[in-house]
Amino acid sequence: VKVHCVGLIFRDLLQVQGLYPSSYAFAADSSERDDYVGLEFAGTVVCQGNEAKQTYALGDRVFGIVSRQGAFRSHLLLNMVNVVKAPDGFSMEELASLPIAFLTVLLALKEGAR
């Protein structure tokens, strides 16, 4: 995915200031560090694996969440479960701000509805 926009959240601000409680102390190796910045992104599909060809076409607008790498890159190699095809009517900036907010609301509704 070619990255067009990255969403920043409060966690990212804490991270760059060194105030975010890292889970690195519990990591098996350095590949599990969580010191990356930018969890949310929006972009376009520029390459796809065999499974992705059934769901995404080249040029599709997508958005999602990255893990263990951060989205501040020109391109991302992602698992399909972390990406969603973008609905019409949203700008790339709006799409990049949706995933964490949506998941926070979803978790609150699920936990609060018990």
NUKE-666985 format. One record per residue (C-alpha): x, y, z; residue in one letter. Coordinates in steps of 0.2 Angstrom, whole numbers, plus 5000, padded with zeros to 4 digits. Example, Ala and Ser with C-alpha at 12.3 -4.5 7.8 and 13.67 -1.06 7.14 Angstrom:
506249785039a
506849955036s
END
This chain:
500050005000v
500750174995k
500450285011v
499550455008h
499150505026c
499550445043v
498450475058g
499150535074l
498450495091i
498850545109f
499850385111r
501050445097d
501350615106l
501750515122l
502850405112q
503950535105v
504150625122q
504650455130g
503150455141l
502250305134y
502450155144p
503350025133s
502949845133s
504749815127y
505249745144a
504149605140f
504649575122a
505549415117a
506749515105d
506949685097s
505649645083s
504249655096e
504749835101r
503249955102d
504250115099d
503550155082y
502450305079v
500850315068g
499650175070l
498350225057e
498550265038f
497650285022a
498350255005g
498150154988t
498549974984v
500049974972v
500449784974c
499549634980q
499849454984g
498749314978n
497449314992e
497249504990a
496949504972k
495149434976q
494749574987t
495849724982y
496249794965a
497749904960l
497250084964g
495950044977d
495950174991r
496150085008v
496450125026f
496850035042g
498049995056i
499849945056v
500749845070s
502549825074r
503149955061q
502250125061g
501450205046a
502750345043f
503450265028r
503150285009s
502450105007h
501749975019l
501749785017l
500249725026l
499149585031n
497449595024m
496549585041v
497349765044n
496649845029v
494849895024v
494349965007k
493850145009a
492050205006p
491650344994d
491550515001g
492950525013f
494650615010s
496250525014m
496450635029e
494750585036e
495150395032l
496750405042a
495950465057s
494550335058l
495250165064p
495750195082i
494250305085a
493150175078f
493950035087l
493850135104t
491950165101v
491749975097l
492649915112l
491650045123a
490049985117l
490449795118k
491149815136e
489849945142g
488349835134a
488749685145r
END
